[in-house]
Amino acid sequence: MRFGDPSLLWLLALVPALALFFAWALWRKAAVLRRFAESEMLRRLVAGTSLPRQIVKMTLLLLAVLFLALAIARPQWGAKQEIVQRKGLDVVVAVDVSLSMYAEDIKPNRLARSKQEIQRFAERLSGDRVALVAFAGDAFLQCPLTSDYGAFRIFLDVLDPTLIDAPGTNVARALEEGLKAFPKTAGGGKYRVMVVLTDGEDHGGRALKVAEQAAEQGVVVYTVGIGSVTGVPIPVLDESGNKSYKKDRYGNLVSTRMDPELLMQIAKVTKGKFYHAEPGRFELLDVLEAINSMEKREQGSRRFSRFEDRFQLPLAAALFFLVAEMLLSDRRRRRKAWSGRFS
């Protein structure tokens, strides 16, 4: 036998505590009666009380508390073997960590908000495996495919523009690295999804060609364009934490804007969809809704034992003893004297 809530077994300590209290109450009552033993009225008042019946009533109450504590702890026995099948997709999330992602047209900035939304996205996945790719002028696999969303979040938290030395934004490298993250025997490309979050300012020039390769492998790519389509400055922090804005070698302010054209073409080629993340709506949960509507493959099965709750039995016993205690009187039984004549 086991218990569903073993931490509640401390309630059993109430039984000896109540027993000690009842013993003390009986002793205290006897001591008080001895002080007034000369009172004829007192002797008459207590003459009808039965000490053995009082002890039985207290015992019944203790048994009721005992079985009630056991019922609350949920005793279990009689295990059933069950097999749970887990179905899901393989989802690769590619995040732009270039310097332009520090732009503050989406608060607190594009990258920080992206990380917040990706975390919400991962928390709502159900059975899907997820991987993380970071990219700027180059790309690398930050977290391989995993169903451990806690580990995924740890890798997500450390995303920063300083992770990649190569400047710029190379969407083609992000797609290439994302395709490598998928296993070679995944049971069919239709179970593979890639989500690319970027401001769309591609400096590689090969993104559409790699998107065609993804389409050939059956990978659906959802692109999320982050930021305003109008130019905004790029914040830069010095070693002291003072903020300024990026300038070119001529001293002119460098601005960044979200370019949707390439992202729309990538999504179209791979039969995905383009979403525009704006300050009032980030759209990533819409991507999740689209993913959840896709067919999912079996990711594995697990056999486990499920124990049956049997709290009903001790609960019934507790109610029985409680009702018995209420119905039992602590008064002595009166014997009726029978008199008669024999003829």
Buried (B, 14 or more C-beta within 10 A) or exposed (E): EEBBEEEBEEBBEBBEEBBEEBEEEBEEBEEEBEEEEEEEEBEEEEEEEBEEBBBBBBBBBBBBBBBBBBBBBBBBEEEEEEEEEBBBBBBBBBBBBBBBBBBBBBEEBBBBBBBBBBBEBBEBBEBBBBBBBBBBBBBEBBBBBBBEBEEBBEBBEEBEBEEBEBBBBBBBBBBBBBBEBBEEEBEEBBBBBBBBBBBBBBBBEBBBEBBEBBBEEBBBBBBBBBBBEEBBBBBBEEEEEEEEEBEEEEEEEBBBBBBBEBBBBBBBBBEBBBBBBBEEEBBBBBBBEBBBEEEBBEBEEEEEEEBEEBBEEBBEBBBBBBEBBEEEEBEEEEEEEEEEEEE
